[in-house]
Amino acid sequence: MKSWPDNLALHNESLFNAVLSTLDMVVFEREEDSAEFRLQGLPPDWWCMWVGPANGTVLDLGQCSPFLRDYLVGAHPIWGGQSGVTEKSGPWTEPDRQGGTMTLEATALSIGSKKLLLIERLGSGFEQMHAIVQRARDKMLAEDVTAKSHRKAETSLMGQLEASERTKDDALALLQHLRLAALVLDERGCITFASDRGLEMLGLVAKQVIGQVWEQALPFQRQDRSMIREVIDASSTDRTVGPLYIEGPHPSWVELEIHRDPRHLGRQIVVLSDRTELHTLRQALSEQASFHDLVGKSPTMLRTYQLVRDVAQVDTTVLIEGETGTGKELIARAIHFSSARKQKPFIATNCAGLTDSILTSQLFGHKRGSFTGAVNDQQGLFEAAEGGTLFLDEIGDIPPQVQTALLRVLQEKEITRLGEAKPRKVDVRVVAATHHNLSEDVVRGSFRADLLYRIRIARVQLSPLRERREDIPLLAQSFLGQICTATGKRIERLNPDALRLLMSHAWPGNVRELKSAIEFAVISCKAKEVLPIDLPPEIISAPVIPSSSVWIPLPNRDEKSRFLAALSDAKGNRTEAARRLGVSRATFYRRLVELDIDPR
Amino acid sequence: MMQKKICMLGGFAVGKTSLVRRFVSNVFSDHYRTTIGVTVEKKSVKVDDRDVTLVLWDLYGEDEFQRVRDSYLRGSAGYILVMDGTRKATLDTAIALQQTAAKAVGAVPFVSIINKADVRSEWEIDEGVIEQLREGGWTVLFGSAKLGQGVEELFVKLATQIVQTSPIPSDSL
């Protein structure tokens, strides 16, 4: 530390005063003996103004501010200590004589033996520092206000959020309480909400569906998904889909109502309704009007359905009798698929128009080389139908030799392939059909009586369509639906006049002819409904009979005329002529022979 | 006449200067001008029929820029802790300053005031905290320098406590 001489003084008094003036400072020296503070040099103007002109060169502590008095008491240790040590009072504010204030700061220091007190008026440096602190504090206060505003907004939002959550919880509780099944889809088709009942109905849990695209998450079948997609994308007001089948441990049927979320038009609210019970009831009703592929709800058909069910329960041979086109093969199929053999093959064959050897080979098979062209061993239809059902259509047309072989199969449950000697065991149920009156054939000697008794253990007799006209609308609508689905045409219904024509027609070709007529009409139809003009000409031109009248079978002469006309219209093409008449080719050929018509 | 040094302590912008000015000059300004250093004011009050001159040391607010010097507290007969009800942080500052003051001047009387009662709805200092302070031996008053509420009561209450704890009249600088 630098040491100072005891007789330190500025020799140039004017320079000393100039320094004091420049520093805007007043300097006192503390006298040891009196403890008074004596003014050194010339004081600045502000000091003179502050203490007043009456005050001399000694600092009057009684007139000093409490702050300075307090400081001077505390500054003693500085003056008693080492030379060169200083202590600042820190700033304080005093009123000046002009009604303002001034900020002062005192410094105690000792230089050598001299104890000095410096009082300076803080100027622009202090004001700058004050301004900086002021700005900093203003900024802190502003930030505090901002932070408070944010906290307030956050609190408000949290309150709103809580209220919203409560509302949501209440709505959800209500939704669950009402057991309402609902889903919400966002703009991308992702499921954002699923009610408990909705999940239960779909057989899913929340984690399987929330956030997933509905098409992947919901267990609908492919074609049903397309329907739903169409409704979501469409702007139609009818936004109901279903009932749709849902597979699973508890299969069900649901109907969907798809609503646009009124708050966000891109979102969809899907309300699900369980239609399983309704569907079951509808199906039960529908089953009364149909059975397997059979359609009709006339008393005759209802009796037939029951008979088929009864026959299916036993394993006996069945004879199905009915005119051509009445659906004998459909009955055979219904028997098979209602029976315990339904998992095994159902094989149908038409026995009409086949020679002995071809039919025998077809039914029982043959050994290689057993006849010309038998290049391989070949199993017959009995073997192919093993465990299942063999449907022999037009059994009345079987040649006598085949009748004998067939009788043996039915009795012994075994067949022998052509060219083989060893019989083979078969387990086949035979369902036969004929349009003949086999009893008459037996009398005429063209059909074996023992075979008749063997195949006629159970009998199903099918009524011609003309005897169950009430089934015509149902059948026609059913065929219309099937054909439209197959062709992709969108025809909704039959015009009442067209239906009236259908109801009036004789339908010698029975249901097959009706189906053929509807196919014709669908091809011709250009509107949403089938008009009379769309129907085949033979139906349009036929005289309309009163609905209450009883259909009278046409005599063979008329039928012959119809066959001839059909052949003529088809320019001799027998397949086309058969189609126009609504009969099979086999029946067509048989009837040509029976009606003594030369196809040429 | 009895003179008592009283220090005004608290965080910045809590209203120390405003309380002093309201008490001494009955004026108030919404404009905030920060105090740097010390301003000393005087005002006499009557306590038990005795005139007591309160020498009010309005110290700068404590924050990260300025720390209160212990030397300023020296010789205080009591002190007032000022808080801003709308800023919870000023409570923490007041608690810290009380500990500083207790170390510097010992167990002299002190009174605390939560200022800005005119905006009570915006207060962040809640009743639970206030109750805890009172349970800790603090005298907690509510006031508003802006409205003049509780200001006179504040100084008189401290003066009374000071007088009661110093029965022998003596001048204190």
Contacts between the chains, C-beta under 8 A, distances in Angstrom:
chain1	res1	chain2	res2	distance
A	65	B	40	6.1
A	66	B	5	7.4
A	66	B	40	5.1
A	66	B	42	7.9
A	66	B	55	5.4
A	66	B	57	7.9
A	66	B	173	6.4
A	67	B	38	5.7
A	67	B	40	5.1
A	67	B	57	7.6
A	69	B	173	6.1
A	70	B	5	7.9
A	70	B	74	7.1
A	70	B	75	6.3
A	70	B	173	6.7
A	73	B	173	7.9
A	74	B	71	5.8
A	74	B	74	6.5
A	90	B	37	5.8
A	90	B	38	7.0
A	90	B	69	6.4
A	90	B	72	7.6
A	91	B	36	6.0
A	91	B	37	3.2
A	91	B	38	7.4
A	92	B	37	5.1
A	92	B	38	4.5
A	92	B	39	6.9
A	92	B	40	7.0
A	93	B	37	6.2
A	93	B	38	7.1
A	93	B	39	4.4
A	101	B	39	7.9
A	103	B	36	7.7
A	103	B	37	6.2
A	105	B	37	7.8
A	126	B	36	7.7
A	129	B	36	7.3
A	130	B	34	7.4
A	130	B	36	5.2
A	133	B	34	5.8
A	133	B	36	6.1
A	133	B	65	5.4
A	133	B	66	7.5
A	134	B	33	7.0
A	134	B	34	5.0
A	136	B	65	6.5
A	137	B	12	5.2
A	137	B	13	6.1
A	137	B	32	7.8
A	137	B	34	5.1
A	137	B	61	7.8
A	137	B	63	7.2
A	137	B	65	7.7
A	138	B	32	7.2
A	140	B	12	7.8
A	140	B	63	7.7
A	141	B	13	5.8
A	141	B	32	7.3
A	144	B	87	6.1
A	148	B	86	7.5
A	148	B	122	7.7
A	148	B	124	7.8
